[in-house]
């Protein structure tokens, strides 16, 4: 988004949001997804997060060096 205030408009609409891990780049830096659901539909995000974990096994994967040091 071109301006910070445009981003805050999206962030303050009262809709539930979820940030979930998506992996790591070649340098080991984390990559994530931010998902925004419809207002009052937080359970759909929890369902999505659970399905994502079941399919990817991300939480069971290898952690980056910074978290294992």
C-alpha positions in Angstrom: 0.0 0.0 0.0 1.4 3.4 -0.9 0.9 5.1 2.4 0.9 4.0 6.0 -2.5 5.5 6.7 -4.0 3.2 4.0 -2.5 0.2 5.8 -4.0 1.3 9.1 -7.4 1.5 7.5 -7.2 -2.2 6.8 -5.7 -3.0 10.2 -8.4 -1.2 12.1 -11.6 -2.6 10.4 -12.2 -4.9 13.3 -11.7 -8.0 11.3 -9.8 -11.0 12.8 -6.3 -11.4 11.5 -3.8 -14.2 11.6 0.0 -14.3 10.9 1.3 -17.7 10.1 4.7 -19.0 9.1 5.3 -20.0 5.5 9.0 -21.0 5.6 12.4 -19.5 5.2 14.3 -17.9 2.4 17.7 -18.9 1.2 19.3 -16.7 3.9 17.3 -18.3 6.6 15.0 -15.4 7.1 11.4 -16.2 8.0 8.6 -15.7 5.5 5.0 -15.3 6.7 1.5 -14.9 5.5 -1.0 -12.5 7.0 -4.6 -13.5 6.5 -7.6 -11.3 7.2 -11.1 -12.8 7.7 -14.5 -11.3 7.6 -15.7 -9.5 10.7 -16.8 -11.9 13.4 -15.4 -14.9 11.6 -12.3 -15.7 13.7 -13.1 -19.4 13.8 -12.5 -19.7 10.1 -8.9 -18.4 10.7 -8.3 -21.0 13.4 -9.6 -23.7 11.1 -7.2 -22.4 8.4 -4.3 -22.3 10.7 -5.0 -25.9 11.9 -5.3 -27.2 8.3 -2.1 -25.3 7.4 -0.2 -27.0 10.3 -1.6 -30.4 9.4 -0.6 -30.1 5.8 2.8 -28.5 6.2 4.0 -29.8 9.6 5.7 -26.4 9.9 5.8 -26.4 13.8 7.5 -29.8 13.7 10.1 -28.6 11.2 13.6 -27.4 11.6 13.9 -24.1 13.4 16.4 -21.4 12.2 19.7 -21.1 14.0 18.7 -18.0 15.9 16.0 -20.0 17.7 18.1 -23.0 18.5 21.2 -21.2 19.7 
